[in-house]
Amino acid sequence: MKFPRIPPRLEGWLSAALVVIVTLLTYGPLIPSLGFYRDDWYLIWTAQARGAQGIMSLFQGDRPFIGWLYALDYNLLGNSPLNWHMYALIIKVFSALAFLWLLRTVWNERKIETTLIALLFVVYPGFYQQPNAATFKNLLLAYGAAMASLACAVLALKGAFVFRKAMLIIASILLAALSIFIYEALIGIEAARLILIWYVLKRDGKLTIRESLRKTVVAAIPYLMFAAAFLFWRLFLFESTRRATNVDVVLSNFGPLSLTSALHLAVEMILDLIETSLLAWGVPFYQFSTSVGDARITAMATGLALIVLALTGAYLFLMRGQASPSDEAGENLQASRDWLWLGAMIIFVTTLPIVLAGRNVIFDIQWDRYTYQSVAGVALFMGGIIFYGLKGRLRWAALCLLLMSGVLTQLFSANYYRRFWRVENDAMWQLAWRAPQIEEGTTVVLVLPGNYALAEEYEVWSPINLVYHPRQELKIAGQVMYDDLWLEAVLGAQEERLVRGTVMVKRDYAKLLLVTQPSAFSCLHVIDGARAELTAQERLDVQRLASFSDANLIDPSGAQAVPPSEIFGDEPSHDWCYFYQQMDLARQRKDWESAAQFADEAIALGYQPYEVSEWLPALEAYIHVGDQKMAKRIALLIRVDKKTYQSICQRLKPLTGTPAEYDRDLLAESLCKHD
């Protein structure tokens, strides 16, 4: 059957449209539900508190150019998470089109294959940090600029006019500068540039190896000069004040050069190469697919993946007239073979700087980013396997599996971040409901459920200060839980930490407020060390620290703090957790009538807690207002969870009969009288 040939201009638009649509389907659906995460927080806090100059100061010690870039971005995007996610998506589209452009400049005759390789580039599942938009939009931009730079360099080789060649070389160097000044580890792309220039010159000119090497050196002189100038500045002139990017510190990690250290590097390199190129297509998908637990998201992700496959199939059907007969007959597979070794070499030279910097590929939230510098090489390498190593139906089955794995992994990742934002966002609203104001100088320790555990202290103090002290310097310190934190509390220690060389965080563990969410289904619990009301499910480190938490650091009569809607959105609906926080706040105020009224309203609306310990403010309120019927009813509800009520009673018994601001004897008598 003979298929009509699509006009070249229409073919180009059709291929680009497929790449854009797949990018939007893979990364766009859950954007409205995403927020800020991890390193995003100190950027947003600094922007609010210190403005553009403060943003630039943050990065002065390691990547100065990023500071200027962030200052410009913040002026355009502001505090809205949606703006940052849309911006990152636009950059992703630019990056995908830049890679397609690069492929077409080198292998313009292989239109179907280059488009499909670009799709593998788009959905690559070894990097799933796209939802962490404010932080990783820089990496996406740097890589897109690198791909456009390589395309300009290849076009310059093919240019017949001196002026055009010069303009393309200048554009290529400027794009390379944008890329490498954003992220210095992309220096490996410059080695990939040399390989690509040599390949194009040798193939198009049908040159010997010696002739092609000589011409490569001549053609690459402008790029070599740029790379040498950057390395000289980075290694000998610029002194990074951040350990992670300080050359001397990085080199010291290897110790004296020895056979052992060389073998260690070699092993790490081999492992990272395998993980980046092959395992990336299976391990992240497996990790996410076994933990999603959301049938709706699974159905949606599967549906979108099938749409991607359907669009790809429709594209292949329309484009069959573009395939050359020799390719269909299995002849002239040189380009496909070239993709294999070119992809492998690009993966190697782009991974090497990462390994030398002491970083390794780990398929875990945050650490998967050390694969992205090699994604172009991976796409070429997998394209080589598919179009050279596989034939017939097996080829298309493998392509479908890779696309499915990529699309599903990225959508599952977005779903994880969607839930993470819901937990973070709800925590800030619940804290504001429970604590109208928090005393300045307090150190808040925030413990979120295991899957959403915070990694760095600025994930605590940044959002809290945005809620309680917007557009002001740091007034409330923060900390995440770690094993020996209770020792700091025992000693009442004080410490200072300089974050990114500009933000001084002063922590006073004698003024500690522990806030914890035992599970993703429970409410946020402000721990009062005098009460020590903990569920049986609380972590051991939380139990150790609980008695040091001072709820009196909360000012229950202060002006009500309200999380800014531009960051945290509109106030959530008033479900059980709202009433629980209001009951607990009223209990702190000794306003038992209000606490009982909130309990009555919650019960009338049919709300009840997931954690039965959250009935305790209601129980105490009913005891104090003399409603014995409701007190007995609530006590029975708490006793349903045997472990929780026994844990609470064990903590209450040593406290009964001692002076207290509230009557523990009444509470213990109502709840624990049978023990």
Secondary structure, 3 states (H helix, E strand, C coil): CCCCCCCHHHHHHHHHHHHHHHHHHHHCCCHHHCCCCCCHHHHHHHHHHHHHHHHHHHCCCCCHHHHHHHHHHHHHHCCCHHHHHHHHHHHHHHHHHHHHHHHHHHCCCCHHHHHHHHHHHHHCCCCCCCCCHHHHHHHHHHHHHHHHHHHHHHHHHHCCCHHHHHHHHHHHHHHHHHHHHHCHHHHHHHHHHHHHHHHHHHHHHCCCHHHHHHHHHHHHHHHHHHHHHHHHHHHHHCCCCCHHHCHHHHHHCCCCCCHHHHHHHHHHHHHHHHHHHCHHHCHHHHHHHCCCCCHHHHHHHHHHHHHHHHHHHHHHHHHHHHCCHHHHCCCCCHHHHHHHHHHHHHHHHHHHHHHHCCCCCCCCCCHHHHHHHHHHHHHHHHHHHHHHHCCHHHHHHHHHHHHHHHHHHHHHHHHHHHHHHHHHHHHHHHHHHHCCEECCCCEEEEECCHHHCCCCCHHHHHHHHHHHCCCCCCCCEEECCCCCHHHHHHHCCEEEEEECCCEEEEEECCCEEEEECCCCCCCCEECCCCCCCCCCCCCHHHHHHHCCCCHHHEECCCCCCCCCHHHHCCCCCCCHHHHHHHHHHHHHHCCHHHHHHHHHHHHHCCCCCCCHHHHHHHHHHHHHHCCHHHHHHHHHHHHCCHHHHHHHHHHHHHHCCCCCCCCHHHHHHHHHCCC
